[in-house]
Amino acid sequence: MEPQQAWQVAYSQLQLQLDRASFDTWLRGASFIGVEDGIYVIGVRNPYARDMLQHRLYRNVRRVLMDVLGSPVELRFEVRQMEINGKKLPPREEMPLFKLLAEQPSSYNENEVVQPLYEQVARPQRAVLPESELNPRFTFERFVVNNSNRLTYEAARAVAENPARYYNPFLIYGGVGLGKTHLLQAIAHVCRAKGLRVLYIPSEAFTNDLVDSIRHKTTAMFRDRYRSVDVLLVDDVQFMAGKESTQEEFFHTFNALYTFNKQIILASDRPPRELVTLEDRLRSRFEGGLSVDVQPLEFESRVAILEMWARERELTLAPDVMNVIAQRAQNNVRELEGLFNQVVTKAHLEHRTLTVETVATDLERYERPRQHRREVTLPQVIEAVAAHFRLTVDDLTGKGRSTRINQARQVAMLIARELTDTPLTQIGDAFGGRSHTTVLHGCNKMTEEIDQDPTLRETLAQLKVALRGH
């Protein structure tokens, strides 16, 4: 078979074997130039495609061509010269992929045929992650500042006004519903208004995007997405724990951005030194910047937030009414918002005025189901299950793998997952350092067993009732 014909056959097969995004981005339009010293020389559109094919996709292309020829072969990829009116032009200087993607023709005339200086790299047809969108309500103007969070607020403003100048990386930590996400997105809003390339994303979405890129063989595009930004904001980084590939990829992304003086902003439920399940090299980089915490809101701040919400809804609330709501919600802003929505919506639907008495009654009814339910902890689950199965805590958390111990351990894992907010990685740590995948497997297996075993199902129900305290 002639070399030219062999390449055309291989090219057609590659179009079927590679996913559409990879083929369109790297191989679309690749042409056979010739054979030099037994090496097939293939012309491509730009230096970026050349490097990707030579170093990342070389084995894939070579294998297909070898199958066509039935013999070993080597390849070399070169940037081919483009032509305008039959005149060859020198190869265009190398340009990062994200700049190529950004360049679009300013006008288009369907009657005019013009050969471009270079061919555009096709943008992959992938949906934009909804997690990367910003909440328009999460701005600095809507963040209520108090004595306990003023330092965090001022640091966030400084980062937003001067990205990568003062604090890099910048990490905000604290409990749920205290405003970490609000501050991250407020920074993102300011940076976007400056014209910077900004990407806000939860760590779970980063993991999902990585898995998707591996599945569809678009890891190069994944890396360009994250490493071509000016400001990267990652929420809930603690959920990277136990995910080795995610940590590996984020480590290199972190280094790439930091090297080129790009701003990295993170949020976590605890300070970097307490993220013990993260790799040391990643945790040490988090510790290398500024870490600030957000504290629970003071009573006056909770009232100020209620006043802001009432004003935005064009509601008039008496100070005593707001005081009652603020006194009930002492944990976080989400709880405060839930109580506020509860009483306001109920009053609106029943067409009645909000008074101290009606609000107190509504909140009492709203909270009554919780009064008989105590918060369940992981140690309580382990102790209760061990006692029920007549085992010791050491039996349950140790290395024993007898049928009786395994069943009790899986029962405890399932209950811990359902009744506590403990992440799977921490549940695994409590049971002798088992991985989160082992915990997930145990929970799934136990779910299947209780569907078929009424006695085991009753045991599980009894343990839950005892642990909940009702």
C-alpha positions as CSV (number, residue, x, y, z in Angstrom):
1,M,0.0,0.0,0.0
2,E,1.3,3.4,-0.9
3,P,2.3,5.7,2.1
4,Q,-0.2,8.4,1.1
5,Q,-3.0,5.8,0.9
6,A,-2.0,4.2,4.2
7,W,-2.2,7.5,5.9
8,Q,-5.6,8.2,4.5
9,V,-6.9,4.9,5.8
10,A,-5.3,5.5,9.2
11,Y,-6.8,9.0,9.3
12,S,-10.3,7.6,8.7
13,Q,-9.9,5.0,11.4
14,L,-8.6,7.6,13.9
15,Q,-11.7,9.7,13.2
16,L,-13.8,6.8,14.3
17,Q,-11.7,5.7,17.3
18,L,-10.9,9.1,18.9
19,D,-13.6,11.1,20.6
20,R,-14.9,14.0,18.5
21,A,-13.4,16.8,20.6
22,S,-9.8,15.3,20.5
23,F,-10.0,14.5,16.8
24,D,-11.3,18.0,15.8
25,T,-8.8,19.7,18.1
26,W,-5.6,17.9,17.2
27,L,-6.0,15.8,14.1
28,R,-8.6,17.5,11.9
29,G,-6.9,18.5,8.6
30,A,-3.6,16.6,9.3
31,S,-2.0,15.7,6.0
32,F,0.6,13.4,4.7
33,I,3.8,15.2,3.7
34,G,6.1,12.4,2.8
35,V,8.5,9.6,4.1
36,E,11.9,10.6,5.2
37,D,14.4,7.8,6.2
38,G,11.5,5.5,6.8
39,I,9.6,8.0,9.0
40,Y,6.2,9.2,8.1
41,V,6.0,13.0,8.2
42,I,2.5,14.3,8.9
43,G,1.6,18.0,8.6
44,V,-0.5,19.6,11.3
45,R,-2.1,23.1,11.7
46,N,-0.1,24.7,14.6
47,P,2.7,24.0,17.0
48,Y,0.3,23.2,19.8
49,A,-1.3,20.3,17.8
50,R,2.2,19.1,16.8
51,D,3.4,18.9,20.4
52,M,0.2,17.2,21.6
53,L,0.4,14.6,18.8
54,Q,4.1,14.0,19.2
55,H,4.1,13.6,23.0
56,R,0.6,12.6,24.2
57,L,-1.2,10.9,21.3
58,Y,1.8,9.5,19.5
59,R,1.1,5.9,20.5
60,N,-2.5,6.0,19.5
61,V,-1.7,7.3,16.0
62,R,1.3,5.0,15.5
63,R,-0.7,1.9,16.5
64,V,-3.5,2.6,14.0
65,L,-1.0,3.3,11.2
66,M,0.9,0.1,12.1
67,D,-2.3,-1.9,11.9
68,V,-3.0,-0.5,8.4
69,L,0.6,-1.2,7.1
70,G,1.0,-4.5,8.9
71,S,4.6,-3.5,9.9
72,P,6.4,-1.2,12.4
73,V,6.5,2.5,11.6
74,E,7.6,5.7,13.1
75,L,6.0,9.2,12.7
76,R,7.1,12.8,13.0
77,F,4.6,15.7,13.1
78,E,5.5,19.1,11.6
79,V,3.6,22.3,11.3
80,R,2.8,22.6,7.6
81,Q,3.1,25.8,5.7
82,M,-0.2,27.5,4.9
83,E,-0.9,29.1,1.5
84,I,-2.6,32.3,0.3
85,N,-3.1,32.6,-3.4
86,G,-0.6,29.8,-4.0
87,K,2.1,31.5,-1.9
88,K,3.5,29.6,1.0
89,L,3.7,31.4,4.3
90,P,6.1,30.6,7.2
91,P,4.5,28.7,10.1
92,R,2.7,31.0,12.6
93,E,4.5,31.6,15.8
94,E,3.5,29.3,18.7
95,M,0.5,30.5,20.6
96,P,-1.1,29.1,23.8
97,L,-4.2,27.1,23.1
98,F,-6.5,29.4,25.1
99,K,-5.5,32.3,22.9
100,L,-6.2,30.3,19.8
101,L,-9.6,29.4,21.2
102,A,-10.4,33.0,22.0
103,E,-9.6,34.3,18.6
104,Q,-12.7,34.5,16.4
105,P,-13.1,36.1,12.9
106,S,-14.5,39.6,13.2
107,S,-16.7,39.3,10.1
108,Y,-17.9,36.7,7.7
109,N,-18.9,37.0,4.0
110,E,-20.3,33.8,2.6
111,N,-19.4,34.9,-1.0
112,E,-15.7,35.5,-0.2
113,V,-13.4,32.6,0.1
114,V,-10.2,33.4,2.0
115,Q,-7.6,30.9,3.2
116,P,-6.7,31.8,6.8
117,L,-3.1,32.1,7.9
118,Y,-3.8,29.2,10.2
119,E,-6.8,27.0,10.9
120,Q,-8.7,27.7,14.0
121,V,-8.5,25.1,16.8
122,A,-12.1,23.8,17.3
123,R,-13.6,24.5,20.6
124,P,-14.7,21.2,22.3
125,Q,-18.5,20.9,22.4
126,R,-18.8,20.4,26.1
127,A,-21.4,21.9,28.4
128,V,-20.3,24.7,30.7
129,L,-20.2,23.4,34.3
130,P,-23.1,25.0,36.2
131,E,-21.0,25.0,39.3
132,S,-18.8,27.7,37.7
133,E,-21.6,30.2,37.6
134,L,-21.7,32.9,40.3
135,N,-24.6,33.8,42.5
136,P,-25.4,37.5,41.9
137,R,-26.4,37.8,45.6
138,F,-22.9,36.9,46.8
139,T,-21.2,40.3,46.7
140,F,-19.1,42.3,49.1
141,E,-22.0,44.8,49.4
142,R,-24.3,42.1,50.8
143,F,-21.8,40.7,53.2
144,V,-22.5,41.9,56.8
145,V,-19.3,42.7,58.6
146,N,-18.8,42.3,62.3
147,N,-16.0,42.4,64.8
148,S,-15.4,38.6,64.4
149,N,-15.1,38.5,60.6
150,R,-13.7,42.0,59.8
151,L,-10.1,40.8,59.3
152,T,-11.3,38.1,56.9
153,Y,-13.5,40.5,55.0
154,E,-10.7,43.1,54.7
155,A,-8.2,40.4,53.5
156,A,-10.7,39.2,50.9
157,R,-11.2,42.7,49.6
158,A,-7.4,43.2,49.4
159,V,-7.1,40.0,47.3
160,A,-10.0,41.0,45.0
161,E,-8.5,44.5,44.4
162,N,-4.9,43.2,43.9
163,P,-5.0,39.6,42.8
164,A,-1.7,37.7,43.4
165,R,0.0,40.7,44.9
166,Y,-0.4,40.3,48.6
167,Y,-1.8,36.9,49.7
168,N,-1.3,33.9,47.4
169,P,-2.7,31.4,48.1
170,F,-5.6,32.8,50.1
171,L,-7.6,30.3,52.2
172,I,-10.8,30.9,54.1
173,Y,-11.9,28.3,56.7
174,G,-14.7,27.9,59.1
175,G,-17.9,26.0,59.8
176,V,-20.9,25.6,57.5
177,G,-23.1,28.6,56.7
178,L,-20.7,31.2,57.9
179,G,-20.0,33.0,54.6
180,K,-17.0,31.2,53.0
181,T,-18.7,30.7,49.7
182,H,-20.1,34.2,49.8
183,L,-16.6,35.7,50.2
184,L,-15.1,33.5,47.4
185,Q,-17.8,34.5,45.0
186,A,-17.6,38.2,46.0
187,I,-13.9,38.1,45.1
188,A,-14.8,36.4,41.8
189,H,-17.3,39.1,41.0
190,V,-14.8,41.9,41.5
191,C,-12.1,40.1,39.5
192,R,-14.4,39.5,36.6
193,A,-15.4,43.1,36.6
194,K,-11.7,43.9,36.1
195,G,-11.7,41.8,32.9
196,L,-9.7,38.9,34.4
197,R,-10.3,35.3,33.5
198,V,-11.9,33.8,36.6
199,L,-13.0,30.3,37.5
200,Y,-15.0,29.5,40.6
201,I,-15.7,25.8,41.2
202,P,-16.3,23.4,44.1
203,S,-13.7,20.7,44.6
204,E,-16.3,18.0,43.8
205,A,-16.9,19.6,40.4
206,F,-13.1,19.7,39.8
207,T,-13.0,15.9,40.4
208,N,-16.0,15.3,38.2
209,D,-14.4,17.4,35.4
210,L,-11.2,15.4,35.8
211,V,-13.0,12.1,35.5
212,D,-14.9,13.3,32.5
213,S,-11.7,14.4,30.8
214,I,-10.0,11.1,31.4
215,R,-13.1,9.2,30.1
216,H,-13.2,11.3,26.9
217,K,-9.5,11.6,26.5
218,T,-9.5,15.4,26.8
219,T,-7.1,15.9,29.7
220,A,-5.1,18.5,27.7
221,M,-8.2,20.6,27.4
222,F,-9.0,20.1,31.1
223,R,-5.6,21.4,32.0
224,D,-5.9,24.4,29.7
225,R,-9.3,25.2,31.3
226,Y,-7.8,25.4,34.8
227,R,-4.3,26.6,34.0
228,S,-5.1,29.5,31.7
229,V,-7.1,31.5,34.2
230,D,-6.0,34.5,36.1
231,V,-7.9,33.7,39.3
232,L,-8.9,30.2,40.4
233,L,-11.3,29.8,43.3
234,V,-11.9,26.3,44.7
235,D,-14.6,25.7,47.4
236,D,-14.6,22.9,49.9
237,V,-11.1,21.7,49.3
238,Q,-11.4,19.3,52.2
239,F,-13.4,17.0,49.9
240,M,-10.2,16.2,47.9
241,A,-9.2,14.0,50.8
242,G,-8.8,10.4,49.7
243,K,-8.9,11.2,46.0
244,E,-5.4,10.6,44.8
245,S,-5.8,11.5,41.1
246,T,-7.6,14.7,42.1
247,Q,-4.9,15.7,44.5
248,E,-2.2,14.9,41.9
249,E,-3.8,17.0,39.2
250,F,-4.6,19.9,41.6
251,F,-1.0,19.9,42.8
252,H,0.3,20.4,39.3
253,T,-2.4,23.0,38.6
254,F,-1.6,24.8,41.8
255,N,2.1,24.9,40.8
256,A,1.5,26.1,37.3
257,L,-0.7,29.0,38.4
258,Y,1.5,30.0,41.3
259,T,4.6,29.9,39.0
260,F,3.0,32.4,36.6
261,N,1.8,34.6,39.5
262,K,-1.9,33.8,39.2
263,Q,-4.2,34.1,42.2
264,I,-5.4,30.9,44.0
265,I,-8.2,31.2,46.5
266,L,-9.5,28.3,48.6
267,A,-12.2,27.5,51.1
268,S,-12.2,24.7,53.7
269,D,-14.1,23.7,56.8
270,R,-10.8,23.6,58.8
271,P,-7.3,25.2,58.7
272,P,-4.7,23.7,56.5
273,R,-2.8,22.0,59.3
274,E,-5.9,20.0,60.2
275,L,-6.4,18.7,56.7
276,V,-4.5,15.6,57.7
277,T,-6.0,13.4,55.1
278,L,-4.6,15.6,52.3
279,E,-1.1,14.9,50.9
280,D,1.6,16.7,52.7
281,R,2.9,18.4,49.6
282,L,-0.5,19.9,48.9
283,R,-1.2,20.8,52.5
284,S,2.2,22.6,52.8
285,R,1.3,24.7,49.8
286,F,-2.0,25.7,51.4
287,E,-0.1,26.7,54.5
288,G,2.3,28.9,52.4
289,G,-0.2,31.7,52.0
290,L,-2.7,33.6,54.2
291,S,-5.3,31.5,56.1
292,V,-8.1,33.3,57.8
293,D,-11.2,32.0,59.6
294,V,-14.9,33.1,59.6
295,Q,-16.6,33.1,63.0
296,P,-20.3,32.7,63.9
297,L,-22.3,35.9,63.6
298,E,-22.9,38.1,66.6
299,F,-26.5,38.9,67.6
300,E,-26.3,42.4,66.2
301,S,-25.0,41.1,62.9
302,R,-27.8,38.6,62.6
303,V,-30.3,41.4,63.1
304,A,-28.5,43.5,60.5
305,I,-28.8,40.6,58.0
306,L,-32.6,40.2,58.7
307,E,-33.0,44.0,58.1
308,M,-31.3,43.6,54.8
309,W,-33.4,40.7,53.7
310,A,-36.6,42.5,54.8
311,R,-35.6,45.6,52.9
312,E,-34.8,43.6,49.7
313,R,-38.3,42.1,49.9
314,E,-39.9,45.4,50.7
315,L,-41.1,44.1,54.1
316,T,-41.5,46.0,57.3
317,L,-40.5,44.0,60.3
318,A,-40.7,45.3,63.9
319,P,-37.4,45.3,65.8
320,D,-38.8,42.9,68.4
321,V,-39.8,40.4,65.6
322,M,-36.3,40.4,64.2
323,N,-34.8,40.0,67.7
324,V,-36.9,36.8,68.2
325,I,-35.7,35.3,64.9
326,A,-32.1,36.3,65.5
327,Q,-32.1,34.8,69.0
328,R,-33.4,31.4,67.7
329,A,-30.7,31.2,64.9
330,Q,-27.3,31.1,66.6
331,N,-25.5,28.6,64.4
332,N,-25.1,30.0,60.9
333,V,-26.6,32.2,58.2
334,R,-28.4,29.3,56.5
335,E,-30.3,28.5,59.7
336,L,-31.1,32.2,60.0
337,E,-32.4,32.4,56.4
338,G,-34.5,29.2,56.9
339,L,-36.2,30.7,59.9
340,F,-36.8,34.0,58.2
341,N,-38.3,32.3,55.1
342,Q,-40.5,30.1,57.4
343,V,-42.1,32.9,59.3
344,V,-42.4,35.4,56.3
345,T,-43.9,32.8,54.0
346,K,-46.3,31.5,56.5
347,A,-47.5,35.1,57.3
348,H,-47.9,35.8,53.6
349,L,-49.9,32.7,52.9
350,E,-52.2,33.2,55.9
351,H,-52.6,37.0,55.3
352,R,-51.6,38.0,58.8
353,T,-49.3,40.5,60.5
354,L,-46.0,39.4,61.9
355,T,-45.9,40.0,65.7
356,V,-43.7,38.7,68.4
357,E,-46.4,36.3,69.5
358,T,-47.1,34.8,66.1
359,V,-43.4,34.5,65.2
360,A,-42.6,32.8,68.5
361,T,-45.5,30.3,67.9
362,D,-44.4,29.7,64.3
363,L,-40.8,29.0,65.3
364,E,-41.8,26.7,68.1
365,R,-43.9,24.6,65.8
366,Y,-41.1,24.6,63.2
367,E,-38.5,23.5,65.6
368,R,-40.6,21.1,67.7
369,P,-39.7,18.0,65.6
370,R,-36.1,18.6,66.4
371,Q,-36.5,18.8,70.1
372,H,-36.7,15.0,70.6
373,R,-33.8,14.3,68.2
374,R,-30.3,14.6,69.6
375,E,-27.3,15.1,67.4
376,V,-25.7,11.7,66.6
377,T,-21.9,11.4,66.5
378,L,-19.7,8.8,64.9
379,P,-18.3,7.4,68.3
380,Q,-21.9,7.0,69.5
381,V,-22.7,4.9,66.4
382,I,-19.7,2.7,66.9
383,E,-20.4,2.1,70.6
384,A,-24.1,1.4,70.0
385,V,-23.5,-1.1,67.2
386,A,-20.7,-2.8,69.1
387,A,-22.9,-3.2,72.1
388,H,-25.8,-4.5,70.1
389,F,-23.7,-7.2,68.4
390,R,-21.9,-8.0,71.7
391,L,-18.6,-6.9,70.3
392,T,-16.0,-4.4,71.6
393,V,-15.2,-1.1,69.9
394,D,-11.7,-2.5,69.1
395,D,-13.4,-5.5,67.3
396,L,-15.4,-3.1,65.2
397,T,-12.5,-0.7,64.3
398,G,-9.8,-3.4,64.1
399,K,-8.6,-5.7,61.3
400,G,-10.9,-8.6,62.1
401,R,-12.8,-9.9,59.1
402,S,-15.0,-12.6,60.5
403,T,-18.6,-12.7,59.1
404,R,-20.1,-11.4,62.3
405,I,-17.6,-8.5,62.7
406,N,-17.9,-7.6,59.0
407,Q,-21.7,-7.4,59.2
408,A,-21.6,-5.3,62.3
409,R,-19.0,-3.0,60.8
410,Q,-21.0,-2.5,57.7
411,V,-24.1,-1.8,59.8
412,A,-22.2,0.9,61.7
413,M,-20.8,2.4,58.5
414,L,-24.3,2.6,57.0
415,I,-25.8,4.2,60.1
416,A,-22.9,6.7,60.4
417,R,-23.5,7.7,56.8
418,E,-27.2,8.2,57.3
419,L,-27.3,9.8,60.7
420,T,-24.2,11.9,60.8
421,D,-22.6,14.5,58.6
422,T,-19.2,12.7,58.7
423,P,-17.5,12.4,55.3
424,L,-16.8,8.9,54.1
425,T,-13.0,9.4,54.4
426,Q,-13.4,10.2,58.1
427,I,-15.7,7.2,58.6
428,G,-13.0,5.1,57.0
429,D,-10.4,6.5,59.3
430,A,-12.5,5.7,62.4
431,F,-12.7,2.0,61.2
432,G,-9.0,1.3,61.1
433,G,-7.9,3.6,58.3
434,R,-10.1,2.0,55.6
435,S,-10.6,3.9,52.4
436,H,-13.7,5.8,51.5
437,T,-14.3,3.3,48.6
438,T,-14.3,0.5,51.2
439,V,-16.9,2.4,53.3
440,L,-19.0,3.1,50.2
441,H,-18.9,-0.6,49.2
442,G,-19.8,-1.7,52.7
443,C,-22.8,0.7,52.8
444,N,-24.0,-0.5,49.4
445,K,-23.7,-4.1,50.4
446,M,-25.6,-3.6,53.6
447,T,-28.4,-1.7,51.8
448,E,-28.8,-4.8,49.5
449,E,-28.8,-7.2,52.5
450,I,-31.5,-5.3,54.5
451,D,-33.8,-5.4,51.4
452,Q,-33.7,-9.2,51.6
453,D,-33.4,-9.7,55.3
454,P,-36.4,-8.4,57.5
455,T,-34.5,-9.3,60.7
456,L,-31.5,-7.2,59.7
457,R,-33.8,-4.4,58.6
458,E,-35.5,-4.4,62.0
459,T,-32.1,-4.4,63.8
460,L,-31.0,-1.3,61.7
461,A,-34.3,0.5,62.5
462,Q,-34.0,-0.2,66.3
463,L,-30.4,1.1,66.4
464,K,-31.4,4.3,64.6
465,V,-34.3,4.9,67.0
466,A,-32.0,4.4,70.0
467,L,-29.3,6.7,68.6
468,R,-31.8,9.4,67.7
469,G,-33.3,9.3,71.2
470,H,-36.9,8.8,70.3
